[in-house]
Amino acid sequence: MLNKQVEYLTIKSIRGKISTFLIEQYNTFGSLTFVLPMNRKEFAEFLNVSRPSLSREMSRMRDEGIIDFHMSAVKIIDLDRLKKHL
């Protein structure tokens, strides 16, 4: 887990961090819909971003039709657009 956190430190944008994490979850679960393995506060800490910034960026991604989410459930709507942010 620590190695992954160090990896995320090298990613500059919040969107890039979120995209990388969501694609890793997609690869792990093999599904476009999954439940995050942590709450929003822990997710923000894991990505080394503030919780409000994480929520704001995820909301933008939802508004753009890239993802959808409700609480800890996430659905990737447009995988190709999500991959563009890697």
MOPAC internal coordinates of N, CA, C and O (Angstrom, degrees):
PM7 1SCF
backbone

  N    0.0000 0     0.00 0     0.00 0    0    0    0
  C    1.4559 1     0.00 0     0.00 0    1    0    0
  C    1.5276 1   110.74 1     0.00 0    2    1    0
  O    1.2310 1   120.16 1   140.15 1    3    2    1
  N    1.3406 1   117.29 1   -39.85 1    3    2    1
  C    1.4595 1   120.82 1   179.79 1    5    3    2
  C    1.5178 1   111.16 1   -64.04 1    6    5    3
  O    1.2310 1   120.01 1   139.47 1    7    6    5
  N    1.3382 1   117.59 1   -40.53 1    7    6    5
  C    1.4613 1   120.71 1   177.78 1    9    7    6
  C    1.5189 1   111.17 1   -58.90 1   10    9    7
  O    1.2310 1   120.61 1   139.50 1   11   10    9
  N    1.3269 1   116.45 1   -40.50 1   11   10    9
  C    1.4621 1   121.04 1   178.61 1   13   11   10
  C    1.5237 1   110.50 1   -64.15 1   14   13   11
  O    1.2310 1   120.26 1   138.64 1   15   14   13
  N    1.3217 1   117.10 1   -41.36 1   15   14   13
  C    1.4595 1   120.12 1   179.61 1   17   15   14
  C    1.5171 1   110.53 1   -62.98 1   18   17   15
  O    1.2310 1   119.97 1   140.18 1   19   18   17
  N    1.3183 1   117.66 1   -39.82 1   19   18   17
  C    1.4660 1   121.50 1   178.00 1   21   19   18
  C    1.5266 1   109.25 1   -63.89 1   22   21   19
  O    1.2310 1   120.38 1   139.77 1   23   22   21
  N    1.3271 1   116.88 1   -40.23 1   23   22   21
  C    1.4675 1   121.88 1   177.28 1   25   23   22
  C    1.5223 1   110.51 1   -57.40 1   26   25   23
  O    1.2310 1   120.37 1   136.16 1   27   26   25
  N    1.3226 1   116.89 1   -43.84 1   27   26   25
  C    1.4581 1   120.59 1  -177.83 1   29   27   26
  C    1.5279 1   112.25 1   -68.07 1   30   29   27
  O    1.2310 1   119.76 1   156.41 1   31   30   29
  N    1.3180 1   118.07 1   -23.59 1   31   30   29
  C    1.4659 1   120.88 1   177.29 1   33   31   30
  C    1.5186 1   111.31 1   -65.01 1   34   33   31
  O    1.2310 1   120.10 1   153.03 1   35   34   33
  N    1.3335 1   117.42 1   -26.97 1   35   34   33
  C    1.4673 1   120.73 1  -178.11 1   37   35   34
  C    1.5252 1   112.32 1   -80.98 1   38   37   35
  O    1.2310 1   119.99 1   165.66 1   39   38   37
  N    1.3161 1   117.62 1   -14.34 1   39   38   37
  C    1.4651 1   121.56 1   179.26 1   41   39   38
  C    1.5220 1   107.66 1   -85.87 1   42   41   39
  O    1.2310 1   120.83 1   -55.96 1   43   42   41
  N    1.3134 1   116.02 1   124.04 1   43   42   41
  C    1.4698 1   120.46 1  -172.21 1   45   43   42
  C    1.5321 1   114.36 1   -76.22 1   46   45   43
  O    1.2310 1   120.05 1   132.81 1   47   46   45
  N    1.3265 1   117.52 1   -47.19 1   47   46   45
  C    1.4676 1   119.02 1  -172.61 1   49   47   46
  C    1.5291 1   111.87 1   -89.93 1   50   49   47
  O    1.2310 1   121.46 1   -30.01 1   51   50   49
  N    1.3116 1   114.82 1   149.99 1   51   50   49
  C    1.4645 1   120.25 1   176.29 1   53   51   50
  C    1.5207 1   109.27 1   -62.78 1   54   53   51
  O    1.2310 1   120.36 1   137.27 1   55   54   53
  N    1.3265 1   116.93 1   -42.73 1   55   54   53
  C    1.4646 1   120.38 1   179.50 1   57   55   54
  C    1.5255 1   110.95 1   -61.17 1   58   57   55
  O    1.2310 1   120.51 1   140.52 1   59   58   57
  N    1.3257 1   116.63 1   -39.48 1   59   58   57
  C    1.4631 1   120.29 1   177.68 1   61   59   58
  C    1.5199 1   111.57 1   -63.09 1   62   61   59
  O    1.2310 1   120.49 1   139.59 1   63   62   61
  N    1.3303 1   116.67 1   -40.41 1   63   62   61
  C    1.4672 1   120.88 1   178.64 1   65   63   62
  C    1.5233 1   110.95 1   -65.17 1   66   65   63
  O    1.2310 1   120.85 1   134.00 1   67   66   65
  N    1.3254 1   115.98 1   -46.00 1   67   66   65
  C    1.4641 1   120.45 1   179.70 1   69   67   66
  C    1.5274 1   109.87 1   -62.75 1   70   69   67
  O    1.2310 1   120.61 1   133.27 1   71   70   69
  N    1.3242 1   116.45 1   -46.73 1   71   70   69
  C    1.4673 1   121.03 1  -178.53 1   73   71   70
  C    1.5169 1   111.35 1   -60.08 1   74   73   71
  O    1.2310 1   120.44 1   134.85 1   75   74   73
  N    1.3212 1   116.77 1   -45.15 1   75   74   73
  C    1.4601 1   120.94 1   179.65 1   77   75   74
  C    1.5222 1   110.44 1   -60.22 1   78   77   75
  O    1.2310 1   120.69 1   133.19 1   79   78   77
  N    1.3187 1   116.29 1   -46.81 1   79   78   77
  C    1.4641 1   120.29 1  -179.35 1   81   79   78
  C    1.5302 1   111.27 1   -62.82 1   82   81   79
  O    1.2310 1   120.27 1   133.80 1   83   82   81
  N    1.3313 1   117.10 1   -46.20 1   83   82   81
  C    1.4632 1   120.05 1  -177.50 1   85   83   82
  C    1.5247 1   111.60 1   -64.75 1   86   85   83
  O    1.2310 1   120.10 1   142.49 1   87   86   85
  N    1.3136 1   117.42 1   -37.51 1   87   86   85
  C    1.4648 1   120.00 1   177.82 1   89   87   86
  C    1.5239 1   110.40 1   -68.71 1   90   89   87
  O    1.2310 1   120.05 1   143.63 1   91   90   89
  N    1.3206 1   117.50 1   -36.37 1   91   90   89
  C    1.4718 1   119.92 1   175.09 1   93   91   90
  C    1.5305 1   110.36 1   -62.43 1   94   93   91
  O    1.2310 1   120.39 1   139.63 1   95   94   93
  N    1.3203 1   116.86 1   -40.37 1   95   94   93
  C    1.4660 1   120.62 1   178.26 1   97   95   94
  C    1.5302 1   110.37 1   -66.68 1   98   97   95
  O    1.2310 1   120.68 1   139.12 1   99   98   97
  N    1.3206 1   116.30 1   -40.88 1   99   98   97
  C    1.4660 1   121.21 1   176.81 1  101   99   98
  C    1.5293 1   109.75 1   -58.85 1  102  101   99
  O    1.2310 1   120.45 1   134.40 1  103  102  101
  N    1.3278 1   116.74 1   -45.60 1  103  102  101
  C    1.4665 1   120.38 1   179.63 1  105  103  102
  C    1.5305 1   111.39 1   -65.68 1  106  105  103
  O    1.2310 1   120.18 1   143.10 1  107  106  105
  N    1.3181 1   117.27 1   -36.90 1  107  106  105
  C    1.4668 1   121.67 1   179.99 1  109  107  106
  C    1.5270 1   111.70 1   -67.86 1  110  109  107
  O    1.2310 1   120.86 1   132.38 1  111  110  109
  N    1.3365 1   115.97 1   -47.62 1  111  110  109
  C    1.4628 1   120.44 1  -175.48 1  113  111  110
  C    1.5254 1   113.24 1   -87.32 1  114  113  111
  O    1.2310 1   120.45 1   160.35 1  115  114  113
  N    1.3402 1   116.74 1   -19.65 1  115  114  113
  C    1.4605 1   120.09 1  -178.68 1  117  115  114
  C    1.5166 1   112.99 1    68.27 1  118  117  115
  O    1.2310 1   121.04 1  -154.26 1  119  118  117
  N    1.3242 1   115.62 1    25.74 1  119  118  117
  C    1.4619 1   120.81 1  -176.89 1  121  119  118
  C    1.5241 1   109.40 1  -144.29 1  122  121  119
  O    1.2310 1   120.87 1   -32.48 1  123  122  121
  N    1.3279 1   115.94 1   147.52 1  123  122  121
  C    1.4626 1   120.22 1   176.84 1  125  123  122
  C    1.5238 1   111.86 1   -76.17 1  126  125  123
  O    1.2310 1   120.19 1   167.74 1  127  126  125
  N    1.3141 1   117.24 1   -12.26 1  127  126  125
  C    1.4629 1   122.40 1   178.16 1  129  127  126
  C    1.5247 1   108.80 1  -119.07 1  130  129  127
  O    1.2310 1   120.79 1   -49.87 1  131  130  129
  N    1.3192 1   116.10 1   130.13 1  131  130  129
  C    1.4628 1   120.74 1  -178.21 1  133  131  130
  C    1.5194 1   109.58 1  -157.96 1  134  133  131
  O    1.2310 1   120.99 1   -12.16 1  135  134  133
  N    1.3115 1   115.72 1   167.84 1  135  134  133
  C    1.4637 1   122.23 1   176.86 1  137  135  134
  C    1.5196 1   107.76 1  -105.04 1  138  137  135
  O    1.2310 1   120.92 1   -49.20 1  139  138  137
  N    1.3240 1   115.85 1   130.80 1  139  138  137
  C    1.4670 1   119.82 1   177.74 1  141  139  138
  C    1.5255 1   109.61 1   -62.28 1  142  141  139
  O    1.2310 1   120.15 1   -39.51 1  143  142  141
  N    1.3250 1   117.32 1   140.49 1  143  142  141
  C    1.4647 1   120.30 1  -177.70 1  145  143  142
  C    1.5284 1   113.93 1   -80.08 1  146  145  143
  O    1.2310 1   120.37 1  -168.19 1  147  146  145
  N    1.3203 1   116.90 1    11.81 1  147  146  145
  C    1.4699 1   121.27 1  -179.19 1  149  147  146
  C    1.5174 1   108.32 1  -154.13 1  150  149  147
  O    1.2310 1   120.77 1   -16.76 1  151  150  149
  N    1.3270 1   116.13 1   163.24 1  151  150  149
  C    1.4603 1   118.99 1   177.15 1  153  151  150
  C    1.5342 1   109.62 1   -79.35 1  154  153  151
  O    1.2310 1   120.39 1    -6.08 1  155  154  153
  N    1.3264 1   116.86 1   173.92 1  155  154  153
  C    1.4699 1   121.52 1  -174.45 1  157  155  154
  C    1.5312 1   111.85 1   -62.10 1  158  157  155
  O    1.2310 1   120.14 1   141.03 1  159  158  157
  N    1.3192 1   117.34 1   -38.97 1  159  158  157
  C    1.4726 1   120.87 1   179.26 1  161  159  158
  C    1.5259 1   110.39 1   -64.06 1  162  161  159
  O    1.2310 1   120.43 1   134.14 1  163  162  161
  N    1.3215 1   116.78 1   -45.86 1  163  162  161
  C    1.4707 1   121.05 1   178.86 1  165  163  162
  C    1.5284 1   110.92 1   -65.83 1  166  165  163
  O    1.2310 1   120.69 1   143.31 1  167  166  165
  N    1.3309 1   116.29 1   -36.69 1  167  166  165
  C    1.4626 1   121.54 1   178.23 1  169  167  166
  C    1.5268 1   109.64 1   -62.14 1  170  169  167
  O    1.2310 1   120.23 1   134.16 1  171  170  169
  N    1.3308 1   117.16 1   -45.84 1  171  170  169
  C    1.4652 1   121.27 1   178.58 1  173  171  170
  C    1.5304 1   110.75 1   -62.23 1  174  173  171
  O    1.2310 1   120.46 1   135.69 1  175  174  173
  N    1.3155 1   116.73 1   -44.31 1  175  174  173
  C    1.4674 1   120.15 1   178.87 1  177  175  174
  C    1.5214 1   110.98 1   -63.22 1  178  177  175
  O    1.2310 1   120.23 1   139.24 1  179  178  177
  N    1.3285 1   117.16 1   -40.76 1  179  178  177
  C    1.4615 1   121.83 1   179.47 1  181  179  178
  C    1.5315 1   110.81 1   -60.94 1  182  181  179
  O    1.2310 1   120.68 1   139.42 1  183  182  181
  N    1.3439 1   116.31 1   -40.58 1  183  182  181
  C    1.4637 1   120.64 1  -179.78 1  185  183  182
  C    1.5240 1   112.73 1   -84.03 1  186  185  183
  O    1.2310 1   120.62 1   174.22 1  187  186  185
  N    1.3352 1   116.42 1    -5.78 1  187  186  185
  C    1.4595 1   122.73 1  -178.80 1  189  187  186
  C    1.5347 1   111.74 1    62.18 1  190  189  187
  O    1.2310 1   121.33 1  -133.41 1  191  190  189
  N    1.3318 1   115.06 1    46.59 1  191  190  189
  C    1.4617 1   121.85 1   175.33 1  193  191  190
  C    1.5252 1   107.58 1  -132.54 1  194  193  191
  O    1.2310 1   120.84 1   -17.11 1  195  194  193
  N    1.3276 1   116.00 1   162.89 1  195  194  193
  C    1.4657 1   118.15 1   177.99 1  197  195  194
  C    1.5296 1   109.37 1   -75.20 1  198  197  195
  O    1.2310 1   121.00 1   -28.77 1  199  198  197
  N    1.3080 1   115.70 1   151.23 1  199  198  197
  C    1.4644 1   120.34 1  -179.47 1  201  199  198
  C    1.5248 1   111.68 1   -61.18 1  202  201  199
  O    1.2310 1   119.27 1   135.55 1  203  202  201
  N    1.3498 1   119.00 1   -44.45 1  203  202  201
  C    1.4700 1   118.35 1   178.21 1  205  203  202
  C    1.5332 1   112.57 1   -61.51 1  206  205  203
  O    1.2310 1   120.30 1   141.53 1  207  206  205
  N    1.3316 1   117.03 1   -38.47 1  207  206  205
  C    1.4694 1   120.13 1   179.00 1  209  207  206
  C    1.5230 1   111.05 1   -65.60 1  210  209  207
  O    1.2310 1   120.59 1   139.62 1  211  210  209
  N    1.3266 1   116.47 1   -40.38 1  211  210  209
  C    1.4620 1   121.15 1   177.67 1  213  211  210
  C    1.5296 1   109.95 1   -61.97 1  214  213  211
  O    1.2310 1   120.40 1   131.30 1  215  214  213
  N    1.3139 1   116.84 1   -48.70 1  215  214  213
  C    1.4687 1   120.97 1  -179.10 1  217  215  214
  C    1.5221 1   111.36 1   -62.55 1  218  217  215
  O    1.2310 1   120.46 1   138.72 1  219  218  217
  N    1.3234 1   116.72 1   -41.28 1  219  218  217
  C    1.4622 1   121.41 1   179.55 1  221  219  218
  C    1.5347 1   110.92 1   -61.92 1  222  221  219
  O    1.2310 1   120.71 1   133.81 1  223  222  221
  N    1.3378 1   116.26 1   -46.19 1  223  222  221
  C    1.4680 1   120.13 1  -177.95 1  225  223  222
  C    1.5248 1   111.22 1   -69.05 1  226  225  223
  O    1.2310 1   120.02 1   140.55 1  227  226  225
  N    1.3237 1   117.56 1   -39.45 1  227  226  225
  C    1.4665 1   119.83 1   177.00 1  229  227  226
  C    1.5323 1   110.49 1   -64.01 1  230  229  227
  O    1.2310 1   120.19 1   143.10 1  231  230  229
  N    1.3213 1   117.25 1   -36.90 1  231  230  229
  C    1.4686 1   120.78 1   177.38 1  233  231  230
  C    1.5223 1   110.81 1   -66.00 1  234  233  231
  O    1.2310 1   120.21 1   140.13 1  235  234  233
  N    1.3294 1   117.21 1   -39.87 1  235  234  233
  C    1.4703 1   120.50 1   175.98 1  237  235  234
  C    1.5283 1   110.43 1   -61.47 1  238  237  235
  O    1.2310 1   120.98 1   136.41 1  239  238  237
  N    1.3289 1   115.72 1   -43.59 1  239  238  237
  C    1.4659 1   120.25 1  -179.91 1  241  239  238
  C    1.5330 1   110.57 1   -63.92 1  242  241  239
  O    1.2310 1   120.41 1   145.11 1  243  242  241
  N    1.3201 1   116.82 1   -34.89 1  243  242  241
  C    1.4697 1   120.69 1   176.05 1  245  243  242
  C    1.5267 1   110.05 1   -68.26 1  246  245  243
  O    1.2310 1   120.53 1   134.93 1  247  246  245
  N    1.3360 1   116.59 1   -45.07 1  247  246  245
  C    1.4644 1   120.90 1   179.70 1  249  247  246
  C    1.5280 1   111.77 1   -61.38 1  250  249  247
  O    1.2310 1   120.37 1   149.05 1  251  250  249
  N    1.3350 1   116.91 1   -30.95 1  251  250  249
  C    1.4672 1   122.18 1   179.56 1  253  251  250
  C    1.5297 1   112.21 1   -84.11 1  254  253  251
  O    1.2310 1   120.16 1   178.22 1  255  254  253
  N    1.3293 1   117.30 1    -1.78 1  255  254  253
  C    1.4539 1   121.02 1   177.36 1  257  255  254
  C    1.5217 1   114.48 1    77.62 1  258  257  255
  O    1.2310 1   120.38 1  -157.31 1  259  258  257
  N    1.3357 1   116.87 1    22.69 1  259  258  257
  C    1.4675 1   121.15 1   179.66 1  261  259  258
  C    1.5244 1   110.38 1   -88.21 1  262  261  259
  O    1.2310 1   120.79 1   136.62 1  263  262  261
  N    1.3257 1   116.09 1   -43.38 1  263  262  261
  C    1.4660 1   121.42 1   179.78 1  265  263  262
  C    1.5205 1   109.00 1  -136.00 1  266  265  263
  O    1.2310 1   121.28 1   -12.84 1  267  266  265
  N    1.3091 1   115.15 1   167.16 1  267  266  265
  C    1.4565 1   121.85 1   168.39 1  269  267  266
  C    1.5218 1   105.85 1  -135.95 1  270  269  267
  O    1.2310 1   120.00 1   -28.01 1  271  270  269
  N    1.3004 1   117.60 1   151.99 1  271  270  269
  C    1.4633 1   119.87 1   179.75 1  273  271  270
  C    1.5118 1   110.50 1  -156.08 1  274  273  271
  O    1.2310 1   121.96 1   -26.32 1  275  274  273
  N    1.2965 1   113.84 1   153.68 1  275  274  273
  C    1.4628 1   122.19 1   173.32 1  277  275  274
  C    1.5179 1   106.47 1  -146.43 1  278  277  275
  O    1.2310 1   121.19 1   -64.06 1  279  278  277
  N    1.3129 1   115.34 1   115.94 1  279  278  277
  C    1.4593 1   122.18 1  -175.19 1  281  279  278
  C    1.5314 1   108.32 1    55.75 1  282  281  279
  O    1.2310 1   119.13 1    61.81 1  283  282  281
  N    1.3208 1   119.26 1  -118.19 1  283  282  281
  C    1.4680 1   119.30 1  -177.27 1  285  283  282
  C    1.5296 1   112.75 1   -99.67 1  286  285  283
  O    1.2310 1   120.14 1  -178.37 1  287  286  285
  N    1.3284 1   117.34 1     1.63 1  287  286  285
  C    1.4675 1   120.68 1   176.83 1  289  287  286
  C    1.5273 1   109.44 1   -87.16 1  290  289  287
  O    1.2310 1   120.83 1   -47.10 1  291  290  289
  N    1.3278 1   116.02 1   132.90 1  291  290  289
  C    1.4603 1   121.95 1  -178.73 1  293  291  290
  C    1.5211 1   108.87 1  -126.24 1  294  293  291
  O    1.2310 1   121.22 1   -39.30 1  295  294  293
  N    1.3233 1   115.26 1   140.70 1  295  294  293
  C    1.4647 1   120.87 1   173.86 1  297  295  294
  C    1.5194 1   107.88 1  -127.38 1  298  297  295
  O    1.2310 1   120.47 1   -55.08 1  299  298  297
  N    1.3152 1   116.71 1   124.92 1  299  298  297
  C    1.4590 1   121.36 1   175.34 1  301  299  298
  C    1.5233 1   106.61 1   -82.81 1  302  301  299
  O    1.2310 1   120.76 1   -61.24 1  303  302  301
  N    1.3233 1   116.15 1   118.76 1  303  302  301
  C    1.4592 1   122.28 1  -178.59 1  305  303  302
  C    1.5290 1   110.27 1   -88.79 1  306  305  303
  O    1.2310 1   120.45 1   135.79 1  307  306  305
  N    1.3347 1   116.74 1   -44.21 1  307  306  305
  C    1.4664 1   121.71 1  -176.41 1  309  307  306
  C    1.5267 1   109.16 1  -128.46 1  310  309  307
  O    1.2310 1   120.90 1   -89.04 1  311  310  309
  N    1.3221 1   115.88 1    90.96 1  311  310  309
  C    1.4653 1   121.64 1  -176.60 1  313  311  310
  C    1.5221 1   111.70 1   -62.38 1  314  313  311
  O    1.2310 1   119.86 1   140.69 1  315  314  313
  N    1.3280 1   117.87 1   -39.31 1  315  314  313
  C    1.4664 1   120.69 1  -179.15 1  317  315  314
  C    1.5216 1   111.45 1   -63.01 1  318  317  315
  O    1.2310 1   120.04 1   136.18 1  319  318  317
  N    1.3212 1   117.52 1   -43.82 1  319  318  317
  C    1.4712 1   120.30 1   178.15 1  321  319  318
  C    1.5206 1   110.79 1   -67.11 1  322  321  319
  O    1.2310 1   120.18 1   144.50 1  323  322  321
  N    1.3154 1   117.25 1   -35.50 1  323  322  321
  C    1.4630 1   120.60 1   177.70 1  325  323  322
  C    1.5257 1   109.94 1   -63.48 1  326  325  323
  O    1.2310 1   120.37 1   137.49 1  327  326  325
  N    1.3220 1   116.89 1   -42.51 1  327  326  325
  C    1.4692 1   121.70 1  -179.39 1  329  327  326
  C    1.5242 1   112.48 1   -65.09 1  330  329  327
  O    1.2310 1   119.99 1   154.66 1  331  330  329
  N    1.3313 1   117.62 1   -25.34 1  331  330  329
  C    1.4707 1   120.99 1   179.45 1  333  331  330
  C    1.5236 1   111.83 1   -65.23 1  334  333  331
  O    1.2310 1   120.17 1   161.72 1  335  334  333
  N    1.3107 1   117.28 1   -18.28 1  335  334  333
  C    1.4689 1   120.94 1  -177.13 1  337  335  334
  C    1.5198 1   112.75 1   -95.03 1  338  337  335
  O    1.2310 1   120.54 1  -172.29 1  339  338  337
  N    1.3173 1   116.57 1     7.71 1  339  338  337
  C    1.4763 1   120.06 1   178.55 1  341  339  338
  C    1.5099 1   109.84 1   -77.54 1  342  341  339
  O    1.2310 1   120.10 1   180.00 1  343  342  341

